[in-house]
Structures are given as structure tokens and as C-alpha cells.
């Protein structure tokens, strides 16, 4: 399937009411869809611009980690939004994207994944996909853009993953037993992200309620890792800003906004 055919296949799955049909592309290869969109955003690209790639050679997630993005196997997609608000109003953005992606997957496959706080889509302790949200600010500190990037494993079999992540990764085909039409999934992701953008500021409470239902971290023992320091605790809740509320072993309770939180036993974390 050529790129124009693939783009036409995505467009065929989009509803008539989807307003951004004129501003998406599917690239054969790129370094990172987020990085492409950041450049386009700086050049004045319109809200709703979407970049999809068949392969990323420099896909990355939080804390600079790489995201395995082989050709022909997943959907690697980023959307450009231009919300009119202050940066603190978007502290829940990654949670909102997580809910939108669970919605998108469920609509196409009938199966709803879970979320590991804050940005991993998971199935039974294996990673299905990842989310990276990035803000661009003006010189005065206002928001210039919000980019949400998502990578979803679709067609891989267990042996397709590198040995070092094979026990920690999964794909929609492995989970459902069905071949996933990536163009249909990409269209579903685009529509879910559009709906999310409409409610990002006004529907925050409902988004976070759904996020709590989807989040497998709540109620689990966790390890909070900051550099070489590891602190144990139990995840109690996700607060109104998307932070994780943790009861620590010293008896204190506080919200965690930064650092690396790992669920004990998930992905081999301790």
C-alpha cells in the first residue's frame, strides 16, 4: 500500500463530522513524530495537524527513553493542539490522552486496555503502548502548543520484540488474536483525540474519573525512583491534576508529580 493509499484508507474510516481531515499525513519513516510536529508547530501549523509514521528511528518517551517503533507493526501518531489556557491547566493532559487512547482501542477491537500511571497503556503487566505529551511556550510563558504522541503495538508477535523487552511487551494482535487494521486504528485515535481536545478544559473531572477506572497503579505497592533513591509506598488515588497520591512507608501521604513510579512486578520492576 502506497502512502497516498494508506492516507486514503485512514480518511475512509474518519466520520463525516471529523474536522481535521485536511491536515494529516502518514510518513514511511521519521525520527520522531513528536519532533516533526514540534517543527511544524513553530512554523505555524494549524491545530489538529497529525503526523503518523510507519516507522520511527528515534521514537522516545518520558525521561528520554527510547520507544521501539519497527516498520509495519504499529501506529506511531502525534497530534498538535493549541489550547488557550495557562500551563498549570494542562497538568492532567497525559491522563486525558490515556483515556482517549483506551477509548480508541476499545472502539476498534472491543477490548479496553489499562493504564499504568502515568503514560503507559498496558495489558496484564505488559506494555502495549506509550504516550508522550510535550508543551511549547511563548516568550511570555503562555502555551503555544501541546503535542500528544502515542505509539501502539499492533501486529507484533512475541518473537518480533527484541529479547530485552520480549517479556514486558505485547501487541493488540497478541491480545485479541485478530489482525489489526492499522488505518482503522489510526482514524479511531484521531477521532478520540479530537473529542478529547473539545473537553480537555471543561471535562477534566469526567476524564480523571475514567482515568482512575482505567489505571492499574491505584491500590498497588509502588517504588518511587528518583535517581539512585528508591522510596516504597502504596498508590491511593490520582488527584485533580493527574498526580499520583501515595502513602509512603514512613506514614506520610503526598502527591507525586515527577520522578519515575514503577508498579511492583510490572515490566520486571521491583
Secondary structure, DSSP 8 states (H G I E B T S, - for coil): --HHHHHHHHHHHS-TT-TTTTSEEEES-BS-HHHHHHHHHHTT--TT-EEEES-BSS-B-GGG-B----TTTEEEEEEEE---S-GGGGTTHHHHHHHHHHHHHHHHHS---EEETTTEEEETTEEEEEEEEEEEE-TTS-EEEEEEEEEEE-S--GGGS-TTTTTTB--HHHHHSS---HHHHHHHHHHHHHHHHHHTTTSHHHHHHHHHHHBSSTTSEEEEEETTEEEEEEEEEE-TTS-EEEEETTS-EEEE-SSEEEETTGGG--
